[in-house]
Amino acid sequence: MKQLVIFALMVVVAWQVGAQEKEEIFFADPTIYHEGGKYYMTGTGGSRGGPAGFSMLESDDLVNWVPPKGAREGVHMILTKGVQAFGDKGFWAPQILKVEDAWYLTYTANEQTVLARSQSLLGPFRQEEVAPIDGSEKNIDSYIFRDDDGKYYLYHVRFNNGNYLWVAEFDMQKGKIKPETLTQCFGQTEPWEATPNYESVPIMEGPTVLRMKDKYYLFYSANHFMNIDYAVGYAVADSPMGPWTKHSGNPIIHRSIVGENGSGHGDLFKGPDNRLYYVYHVHFSNDQVSPRRTRIVPVTMEWDNQSGLYRFSVEKDQVIIPLVNGL
């Protein structure tokens, strides 16, 4: 606890000292990967006028971010439109994972989920065969989960008069789903998932999955991203395929909790002291959605003996505003 308090104080001091020389980060749908003592962030947009694709920033402390060494004109692209990669528009929601000695980037382009490969975390990520994972119909917001038995699962969104979360077993070698295993996770059932502040079809998206004590926790965002009530909740299952039971205390990230509109669609990662954090985006201001700002918040896990489950919440008073050197 003492280390966490010290870290929080460092965050505040670092922000105050560097605020005049640095500016906020504008990654939407962000993700952070921790490797070798450093944090690596990418997301939708944020390439600062660079080419379409995905750029990357790195940090030692989650507060101060810079392009990796060798970045050209202050932008380090890990995947670029037209360079052995599928898609010519709509580059969204990247996720990074490591399998043996290779790195993989799963992302959305042209409303299709895609898988690219690299020998380095810093890219470039490319495809031997330029194609989507499943071109049979539109699907977005991919997240690849590796279970303890070595099986992989692709969580993603498919369209049917709305955005719904689906899961399928995934063949990492082929880069394809096993279509016979396709299963919808759940529908829109809770009031917080459909508030009247922005009318839309049902929308559930931005999946992230954890396994803890033989239970599977699926974190997701609901409402249209332009809705001020865009928010994050989670559901629990005994299997990566479901069925899922939604947490009764949802949402766990919402404007009423973290203080900013449109708070959602991010990813979980391990931060200082091996603690969980959630990186996400918020609206630019109270009356403007884009460009969306990036935020990071510590996550608290508490074991509930009665339910036999972990309960997740966030430290609403410790929200981090990550900053990048002005370029």
URKA-V704509 format. One record per residue. N is the residue number from 1. PSI is psi in whole degrees, 0 to 359 (NA if undefined). OMEGA is omega in degrees with one decimal (999 if undefined). Layout:
n=N psi=PSI omega=OMEGA
n=N psi=PSI omega=OMEGA
This chain:
n=1 psi=318 omega=179.7
n=2 psi=319 omega=179.9
n=3 psi=323 omega=-179.5
n=4 psi=320 omega=178.7
n=5 psi=317 omega=178.6
n=6 psi=316 omega=179.9
n=7 psi=317 omega=-180.0
n=8 psi=320 omega=177.6
n=9 psi=321 omega=177.3
n=10 psi=321 omega=178.9
n=11 psi=312 omega=-178.5
n=12 psi=314 omega=-178.8
n=13 psi=314 omega=-178.8
n=14 psi=321 omega=179.7
n=15 psi=317 omega=-178.1
n=16 psi=320 omega=-177.4
n=17 psi=319 omega=-171.8
n=18 psi=1 omega=-172.0
n=19 psi=325 omega=-177.2
n=20 psi=331 omega=-177.6
n=21 psi=349 omega=-173.8
n=22 psi=167 omega=-179.7
n=23 psi=165 omega=-178.4
n=24 psi=162 omega=178.1
n=25 psi=140 omega=-177.0
n=26 psi=52 omega=169.5
n=27 psi=124 omega=166.1
n=28 psi=164 omega=179.5
n=29 psi=48 omega=-170.0
n=30 psi=159 omega=172.3
n=31 psi=150 omega=177.5
n=32 psi=133 omega=177.9
n=33 psi=134 omega=-178.0
n=34 psi=124 omega=-178.3
n=35 psi=130 omega=174.0
n=36 psi=35 omega=178.1
n=37 psi=1 omega=179.1
n=38 psi=159 omega=176.9
n=39 psi=139 omega=-178.0
n=40 psi=125 omega=-175.9
n=41 psi=138 omega=169.7
n=42 psi=173 omega=-178.6
n=43 psi=189 omega=177.7
n=44 psi=131 omega=-179.6
n=45 psi=202 omega=175.0
n=46 psi=8 omega=-178.1
n=47 psi=6 omega=171.6
n=48 psi=49 omega=177.9
n=49 psi=3 omega=179.2
n=50 psi=186 omega=-178.5
n=51 psi=164 omega=177.0
n=52 psi=142 omega=-177.7
n=53 psi=219 omega=-178.5
n=54 psi=130 omega=175.5
n=55 psi=169 omega=-176.2
n=56 psi=145 omega=172.1
n=57 psi=157 omega=177.5
n=58 psi=157 omega=-176.3
n=59 psi=155 omega=172.4
n=60 psi=341 omega=-168.6
n=61 psi=6 omega=-178.7
n=62 psi=349 omega=-178.3
n=63 psi=309 omega=-175.1
n=64 psi=123 omega=-174.7
n=65 psi=144 omega=178.5
n=66 psi=156 omega=170.6
n=67 psi=146 omega=176.8
n=68 psi=156 omega=-179.6
n=69 psi=140 omega=178.6
n=70 psi=0 omega=179.9
n=71 psi=137 omega=-179.3
n=72 psi=128 omega=178.7
n=73 psi=35 omega=175.3
n=74 psi=7 omega=179.8
n=75 psi=127 omega=176.0
n=76 psi=108 omega=-179.7
n=77 psi=129 omega=175.0
n=78 psi=342 omega=172.9
n=79 psi=134 omega=-175.3
n=80 psi=136 omega=177.3
n=81 psi=131 omega=173.9
n=82 psi=354 omega=-178.3
n=83 psi=84 omega=179.5
n=84 psi=46 omega=179.2
n=85 psi=140 omega=-178.9
n=86 psi=143 omega=171.0
n=87 psi=143 omega=174.5
n=88 psi=3 omega=177.7
n=89 psi=166 omega=174.7
n=90 psi=51 omega=177.8
n=91 psi=109 omega=-173.2
n=92 psi=160 omega=159.0
n=93 psi=62 omega=177.9
n=94 psi=152 omega=173.5
n=95 psi=142 omega=-177.7
n=96 psi=138 omega=172.2
n=97 psi=157 omega=179.2
n=98 psi=133 omega=177.0
n=99 psi=112 omega=-176.2
n=100 psi=243 omega=-175.1
n=101 psi=17 omega=-178.8
n=102 psi=156 omega=178.1
n=103 psi=145 omega=179.6
n=104 psi=143 omega=175.7
n=105 psi=119 omega=173.3
n=106 psi=138 omega=-172.7
n=107 psi=176 omega=175.9
n=108 psi=138 omega=169.1
n=109 psi=143 omega=-178.5
n=110 psi=33 omega=-178.1
n=111 psi=41 omega=173.7
n=112 psi=144 omega=174.2
n=113 psi=145 omega=-170.9
n=114 psi=152 omega=175.1
n=115 psi=124 omega=177.3
n=116 psi=160 omega=-171.5
n=117 psi=151 omega=176.3
n=118 psi=157 omega=173.4
n=119 psi=1 omega=-178.9
n=120 psi=144 omega=174.7
n=121 psi=330 omega=-178.7
n=122 psi=4 omega=178.6
n=123 psi=192 omega=4.7
n=124 psi=142 omega=175.8
n=125 psi=130 omega=-176.8
n=126 psi=170 omega=178.5
n=127 psi=138 omega=171.3
n=128 psi=316 omega=174.7
n=129 psi=116 omega=-176.5
n=130 psi=103 omega=-176.0
n=131 psi=158 omega=174.9
n=132 psi=169 omega=177.7
n=133 psi=311 omega=-178.5
n=134 psi=98 omega=-176.7
n=135 psi=9 omega=-176.3
n=136 psi=333 omega=175.6
n=137 psi=168 omega=-178.8
n=138 psi=139 omega=174.9
n=139 psi=143 omega=-171.6
n=140 psi=177 omega=171.2
n=141 psi=63 omega=-176.2
n=142 psi=144 omega=173.6
n=143 psi=121 omega=-179.1
n=144 psi=124 omega=-178.2
n=145 psi=131 omega=176.1
n=146 psi=120 omega=180.0
n=147 psi=169 omega=-176.7
n=148 psi=337 omega=179.4
n=149 psi=5 omega=177.8
n=150 psi=354 omega=177.9
n=151 psi=148 omega=178.9
n=152 psi=149 omega=179.6
n=153 psi=137 omega=176.9
n=154 psi=112 omega=172.2
n=155 psi=137 omega=-175.4
n=156 psi=178 omega=-178.1
n=157 psi=135 omega=171.8
n=158 psi=156 omega=-173.1
n=159 psi=135 omega=172.3
n=160 psi=79 omega=-171.7
n=161 psi=42 omega=-179.5
n=162 psi=176 omega=177.8
n=163 psi=119 omega=-177.5
n=164 psi=143 omega=179.3
n=165 psi=134 omega=177.1
n=166 psi=160 omega=175.0
n=167 psi=147 omega=175.2
n=168 psi=149 omega=171.3
n=169 psi=147 omega=-172.2
n=170 psi=133 omega=177.0
n=171 psi=104 omega=-176.5
n=172 psi=324 omega=-178.8
n=173 psi=319 omega=179.9
n=174 psi=341 omega=-176.8
n=175 psi=32 omega=-175.8
n=176 psi=154 omega=173.9
n=177 psi=163 omega=169.5
n=178 psi=98 omega=-168.9
n=179 psi=332 omega=-179.9
n=180 psi=348 omega=-179.7
n=181 psi=359 omega=-177.5
n=182 psi=127 omega=-177.7
n=183 psi=132 omega=174.5
n=184 psi=137 omega=-176.3
n=185 psi=307 omega=179.2
n=186 psi=171 omega=177.7
n=187 psi=185 omega=177.5
n=188 psi=115 omega=-173.8
n=189 psi=346 omega=-171.4
n=190 psi=146 omega=-178.9
n=191 psi=322 omega=-177.4
n=192 psi=342 omega=-178.7
n=193 psi=353 omega=-176.4
n=194 psi=76 omega=-179.8
n=195 psi=157 omega=-174.5
n=196 psi=3 omega=-177.6
n=197 psi=340 omega=173.9
n=198 psi=108 omega=-176.5
n=199 psi=133 omega=178.3
n=200 psi=168 omega=170.2
n=201 psi=167 omega=177.2
n=202 psi=136 omega=179.6
n=203 psi=120 omega=170.9
n=204 psi=127 omega=-169.3
n=205 psi=186 omega=175.1
n=206 psi=52 omega=-174.9
n=207 psi=147 omega=167.5
n=208 psi=140 omega=-174.6
n=209 psi=135 omega=172.9
n=210 psi=148 omega=168.8
n=211 psi=127 omega=179.7
n=212 psi=125 omega=-179.6
n=213 psi=48 omega=175.8
n=214 psi=19 omega=171.1
n=215 psi=150 omega=-179.0
n=216 psi=129 omega=-177.6
n=217 psi=117 omega=-179.0
n=218 psi=112 omega=178.1
n=219 psi=138 omega=-176.5
n=220 psi=164 omega=176.5
n=221 psi=149 omega=-179.5
n=222 psi=160 omega=-170.9
n=223 psi=162 omega=175.0
n=224 psi=144 omega=-175.9
n=225 psi=340 omega=177.9
n=226 psi=351 omega=178.4
n=227 psi=135 omega=177.5
n=228 psi=341 omega=-179.5
n=229 psi=13 omega=170.1
n=230 psi=130 omega=-168.9
n=231 psi=172 omega=-175.8
n=232 psi=134 omega=171.9
n=233 psi=186 omega=177.0
n=234 psi=161 omega=177.9
n=235 psi=160 omega=-173.8
n=236 psi=146 omega=177.6
n=237 psi=165 omega=175.6
n=238 psi=353 omega=-177.4
n=239 psi=150 omega=176.9
n=240 psi=344 omega=178.5
n=241 psi=357 omega=-177.4
n=242 psi=192 omega=2.6
n=243 psi=157 omega=-171.5
n=244 psi=141 omega=174.1
n=245 psi=122 omega=-177.1
n=246 psi=142 omega=178.4
n=247 psi=132 omega=-176.6
n=248 psi=340 omega=-178.5
n=249 psi=12 omega=177.4
n=250 psi=152 omega=-3.9
n=251 psi=159 omega=178.0
n=252 psi=344 omega=171.2
n=253 psi=124 omega=-176.0
n=254 psi=159 omega=-179.1
n=255 psi=330 omega=178.8
n=256 psi=345 omega=-179.2
n=257 psi=309 omega=-174.9
n=258 psi=353 omega=169.7
n=259 psi=7 omega=179.0
n=260 psi=145 omega=-176.9
n=261 psi=153 omega=172.1
n=262 psi=38 omega=-173.0
n=263 psi=108 omega=-179.8
n=264 psi=193 omega=179.0
n=265 psi=80 omega=178.0
n=266 psi=219 omega=-175.2
n=267 psi=152 omega=175.2
n=268 psi=146 omega=175.9
n=269 psi=162 omega=177.5
n=270 psi=129 omega=-179.1
n=271 psi=208 omega=-179.6
n=272 psi=144 omega=-179.2
n=273 psi=22 omega=177.6
n=274 psi=25 omega=-178.3
n=275 psi=151 omega=176.8
n=276 psi=141 omega=172.2
n=277 psi=157 omega=174.8
n=278 psi=125 omega=175.2
n=279 psi=137 omega=-173.6
n=280 psi=178 omega=175.9
n=281 psi=161 omega=175.3
n=282 psi=166 omega=176.5
n=283 psi=155 omega=-179.4
n=284 psi=319 omega=180.0
n=285 psi=182 omega=-179.3
n=286 psi=337 omega=-178.1
n=287 psi=14 omega=179.2
n=288 psi=131 omega=-176.6
n=289 psi=308 omega=-172.8
n=290 psi=156 omega=-3.5
n=291 psi=140 omega=-176.6
n=292 psi=141 omega=-176.1
n=293 psi=150 omega=-179.2
n=294 psi=140 omega=178.4
n=295 psi=158 omega=176.9
n=296 psi=137 omega=-179.7
n=297 psi=138 omega=175.8
n=298 psi=146 omega=-180.0
n=299 psi=134 omega=177.1
n=300 psi=133 omega=175.1
n=301 psi=128 omega=177.6
n=302 psi=131 omega=179.9
n=303 psi=130 omega=179.5
n=304 psi=106 omega=-177.9
n=305 psi=325 omega=-176.6
n=306 psi=316 omega=-178.9
n=307 psi=342 omega=-175.2
n=308 psi=32 omega=-177.6
n=309 psi=159 omega=168.4
n=310 psi=145 omega=172.9
n=311 psi=130 omega=-176.0
n=312 psi=139 omega=173.6
n=313 psi=175 omega=179.8
n=314 psi=155 omega=177.6
n=315 psi=87 omega=-170.6
n=316 psi=339 omega=-179.7
n=317 psi=4 omega=-178.2
n=318 psi=28 omega=178.7
n=319 psi=131 omega=-179.5
n=320 psi=134 omega=172.3
n=321 psi=100 omega=-178.8
n=322 psi=142 omega=-175.3
n=323 psi=147 omega=177.5
n=324 psi=146 omega=177.1
n=325 psi=132 omega=177.0
n=326 psi=132 omega=-174.7
n=327 psi=NA omega=999
